[in-house]
Amino acid sequence: LTFDWNAARRRSRRQAAPAEEAQGSSRLDWKRFPYGDRIYRYGGTALASNWSRLHRGDQEPYPTAESVAGLLRANPGLNAHVADPAVTVSLVEDAWRAYHAGDFADAVDYGLSAGPVGMVVAARAAAVYASHLEECEARRLAILRDTVESCAALVQLAPCWASAWYVYGLALGRYSQNISVVKALAQGLGGKVRDCLLRAIHLDAGHADAHVGMGVYHAEVIDKVGAMVAALTYGARREAVVAHFEAARRLHPQSPVVLAEYARSIQLAFGPSHHGKAHDIFGDAAACQPADALERLDVEWALGEIE
């Protein structure tokens, strides 16, 4: 497979239609993380020391020469894009530091500079920024659309990387949430999200984030088309919402991300009859101690839901 990564990087920097470019659409204009400048910075050895807690959800190994070598052995298509493993490791490490600190624009830049090996962290940073902080609908869609395209290329290069399939499903899911139901269904986005996340779980049954994504998928489909059509046409069921989120809770207990998404999905799938349960789960999320910027964003979301 031939894939022009530099072209993908140039395309990602546009991130908007020409009409929006005049208004300023580069990552230089991305909003800053709003809850403190240095709270979640893991400098020096702190990132490695806290890695297990920070990555309980995706089971990604700490970026080292050995872990990158293992990734390349499992996904030979990545080999051509890693000229200097030491440089790649350093860039991926910097990208994760920036991601956890809430410096999402820097995380994207470091990740893209590392080539496809850095796309998982770059895609996560772009998706989190677009979903939580970007207020302009056109920019949000452009960021997510570009992330979807880059992730589609990544899974061709790395078909045995669980987190690559997860971020592809994540980007597709976030994009579909921001377009019309008719358009999402016409493009078959729901099935693509499901297939990506199931592939991630098949490759790594302990991928809690992929279970969260599957729970959200079932809830979103039920909310969009109703429980009966969701079950008969798309195989989306309320019991699957609960099953996937309970699996995620077992794998990653006390995660505000898992809990906040669980509460929202309960609301979508079950409606007013489960408002009390959703409120309680939002309360559990609000009581969590966030370990990084994304967790802080979800704690703040949960606090807003229980006020």
C-alpha positions in Angstrom: 0.0 0.0 0.0 1.3 3.4 -0.9 0.2 6.2 1.4 1.5 9.8 1.2 1.6 10.7 4.8 3.0 14.2 4.1 -0.1 14.9 1.9 -2.3 13.8 4.8 -0.5 16.2 7.1 -1.0 19.1 4.7 -4.6 18.2 4.3 -5.1 18.1 8.1 -3.8 21.6 8.4 -6.5 23.0 6.2 -9.3 21.5 8.3 -11.9 23.7 6.7 -13.5 24.5 3.4 -12.0 27.6 1.7 -14.9 29.8 2.9 -13.8 29.1 6.5 -10.1 29.5 5.9 -10.4 33.3 5.7 -11.9 33.2 9.2 -8.9 31.4 10.6 -9.1 27.6 10.8 -5.5 26.4 11.5 -4.6 24.7 14.8 -3.1 28.0 15.9 -6.7 29.1 16.5 -7.7 26.1 18.6 -9.0 27.0 22.0 -6.9 26.3 25.0 -7.9 23.8 27.6 -10.0 25.8 30.0 -9.3 24.2 33.4 -5.8 25.1 34.3 -2.5 25.4 32.3 -0.2 23.0 34.2 -2.5 20.7 36.2 -2.2 17.6 34.0 1.4 17.9 32.8 3.5 14.8 33.2 7.1 15.9 32.8 10.2 13.8 33.1 9.5 10.3 34.4 6.0 11.3 35.6 4.4 10.1 32.4 5.9 6.6 32.6 5.0 6.4 36.3 1.4 7.3 35.7 1.0 5.5 32.3 -0.9 2.5 33.7 -3.6 4.8 35.2 -3.7 7.1 32.2 -4.0 4.2 29.7 -6.2 1.7 31.5 -8.9 2.4 29.0 -6.9 1.7 25.8 -4.1 -0.6 27.0 -1.6 1.3 24.8 2.0 0.4 25.8 4.3 3.2 26.8 6.2 4.5 23.8 9.6 2.8 23.8 11.9 1.3 21.1 10.7 -2.1 22.1 7.0 -1.3 22.0 7.3 0.4 18.6 9.3 -2.6 17.3 6.5 -4.8 18.5 3.9 -2.7 16.7 5.9 -2.8 13.5 6.3 -6.6 13.7 2.5 -6.9 14.0 1.8 -4.4 11.3 4.6 -4.5 8.7 2.9 -1.8 6.6 4.1 0.7 9.1 7.8 -0.1 8.6 8.2 2.2 5.6 7.0 5.2 7.7 9.5 4.8 10.6 12.9 6.1 9.4 14.3 6.6 12.8 12.7 4.7 15.7 14.3 6.9 18.4 12.8 10.0 16.8 9.4 8.4 16.4 9.4 7.3 20.0 10.3 10.8 21.2 7.6 12.4 19.1 4.9 9.9 20.2 5.9 10.5 23.8 5.6 14.2 23.4 2.3 13.8 21.7 0.8 11.8 24.6 2.2 14.4 27.1 0.4 17.2 25.2 -2.8 15.1 24.9 -3.0 14.4 28.6 -2.2 18.0 29.4 -5.0 19.3 27.2 -2.7 20.8 24.6 -4.6 19.1 21.8 -3.2 21.1 18.9 0.3 20.2 20.0 -0.7 16.6 20.4 -1.9 16.5 16.8 1.2 18.2 15.5 3.6 15.9 17.4 1.5 12.8 16.4 1.4 13.7 12.7 5.1 14.4 12.8 5.7 10.9 14.0 4.0 9.5 11.0 1.3 6.8 11.1 2.6 5.5 14.4 1.6 8.8 16.0 -1.9 8.8 14.4 -3.7 7.2 17.3 -2.8 10.0 19.7 -3.3 12.6 17.0 -6.7 11.3 16.2 -7.7 11.1 19.8 -6.6 14.7 20.4 -8.5 16.0 17.3 -11.7 14.1 18.3 -11.6 15.3 21.9 -11.0 18.9 20.8 -13.7 18.9 18.2 -16.2 17.2 20.5 -15.6 19.2 23.7 -14.1 22.5 22.8 -14.7 23.6 19.2 -17.8 25.8 19.0 -17.8 26.5 15.3 -19.9 23.8 13.6 -18.0 24.1 10.2 -14.6 23.7 11.9 -15.8 20.8 14.1 -17.0 18.9 11.0 -13.9 19.7 9.1 -11.6 18.4 11.9 -13.6 15.2 12.3 -13.9 14.6 8.6 -10.1 14.9 8.2 -9.6 12.7 11.2 -11.9 10.0 9.7 -9.9 10.1 6.4 -6.5 9.8 8.2 -7.8 6.9 10.3 -9.1 5.1 7.3 -5.6 5.2 5.9 -4.1 4.1 9.2 -6.1 0.9 9.6 -4.9 -0.1 6.1 -1.3 0.2 7.3 -2.0 -1.2 10.7 -4.8 -3.8 10.6 -3.7 -5.6 13.7 -3.6 -2.5 16.0 -6.6 -2.4 18.2 -6.3 1.3 19.0 -6.1 2.2 15.3 -9.5 0.6 14.8 -10.8 2.2 18.0 -9.8 5.8 16.9 -11.3 5.1 13.5 -14.6 4.1 15.1 -14.3 7.1 17.5 -13.8 9.6 14.7 -16.6 8.1 12.6 -18.9 8.2 15.6 -18.2 11.8 16.5 -18.6 12.8 12.9 -21.9 11.0 12.5 -23.2 12.8 15.7 -22.6 16.1 14.0 -24.5 15.5 10.8 -28.1 14.8 10.0 -29.6 11.4 10.9 -30.6 10.9 7.2 -27.1 11.6 6.0 -25.5 9.4 8.6 -27.8 6.5 7.7 -27.4 7.0 4.0 -23.6 6.8 4.3 -23.8 3.7 6.4 -21.8 5.3 9.1 -23.5 3.4 11.9 -22.4 0.0 10.5 -18.9 1.3 10.0 -18.6 2.5 13.6 -19.9 -0.8 14.8 -17.5 -2.8 12.7 -14.4 -0.7 13.7 -15.2 -1.1 17.4 -15.9 -4.8 17.2 -12.6 -5.2 15.4 -10.8 -3.4 18.2 -12.5 -5.6 20.8 -11.6 -8.7 18.8 -8.0 -7.7 18.8 -8.0 -6.6 22.5 -10.9 -7.8 24.7 -9.5 -5.6 27.4 -10.0 -2.3 25.4 -12.4 -0.5 27.7 -12.6 2.5 25.5 -13.9 0.3 22.6 -16.6 -1.1 24.9 -17.6 2.5 25.7 -17.8 3.2 22.0 -20.0 0.1 21.4 -22.3 1.1 24.2 -22.6 4.6 22.7 -23.2 3.1 19.3 -26.2 1.0 20.5 -27.6 4.0 22.4 -27.3 6.4 19.6 -29.0 4.1 17.1 -31.9 3.4 19.5 -32.3 7.2 20.1 -32.3 7.9 16.3 -34.7 5.3 15.0 -36.4 3.8 18.0 -35.8 0.5 19.9 -37.8 -1.8 17.5 -36.2 -0.5 14.3 -32.8 -0.3 15.9 -33.0 -4.0 16.9 -34.5 -5.4 13.7 -32.5 -3.3 11.2 -29.2 -2.5 13.0 -29.0 -5.1 15.8 -28.8 -2.3 18.4 -30.3 -3.3 21.7 -30.8 -1.7 25.1 -29.3 -4.7 26.9 -26.1 -4.3 24.8 -25.8 -0.7 26.0 -25.7 -2.0 29.6 -23.5 -5.0 28.8 -20.8 -3.0 27.1 -20.7 -0.2 29.7 -20.6 -2.7 32.6 -17.7 -4.4 30.8 -16.0 -1.0 30.5 -16.6 -0.3 34.2 -15.0 -3.6 35.2 -12.0 -2.9 33.0 -11.6 0.7 34.0 -13.4 1.4 37.3 -13.8 5.0 38.5 -13.2 6.4 35.1 -15.2 9.6 34.6 -15.1 9.1 30.9 -16.8 5.7 31.1 -19.3 6.9 33.7 -20.3 10.1 31.9 -20.8 8.3 28.6 -22.7 5.6 30.4 -25.1 8.0 31.9 -25.8 9.8 28.6 -26.3 6.5 26.9 -28.8 5.4 29.5 -30.7 8.6 28.8 -30.6 8.0 25.0 -31.5 4.3 25.1 -34.1 4.2 27.9 -35.5 7.7 28.1 -37.2 9.3 31.1 -38.0 6.0 32.8 -34.3 5.7 33.7 -33.6 9.3 34.5 -32.8 8.5 38.1 -30.2 5.9 37.2 -28.6 8.2 34.7 -28.5 11.0 37.3 -26.8 8.6 39.8 -24.2 7.6 37.3 -23.5 11.2 36.4 -23.0 11.7 40.1 -20.5 8.9 40.3 -18.6 10.5 37.3 -18.6 13.9 39.0 -17.1 12.4 42.1 -14.1 11.0 40.3 -10.6 12.4 40.5 -9.6 13.3 37.0 -6.1 12.2 35.9 -5.9 14.2 32.6 -7.6 16.8 30.5 -10.2 14.5 28.9 -11.2 13.1 32.3 -11.5 16.7 33.7 -13.7 17.7 30.7 -16.0 14.7 31.5 -16.1 15.5 35.2 -17.2 19.0 34.4 -19.8 17.7 32.0 -21.1 15.4 34.8 -21.2 18.3 37.3 -23.3 20.3 34.9 -25.8 17.4 34.5 -26.4 17.0 38.3 -26.7 20.7 39.1 
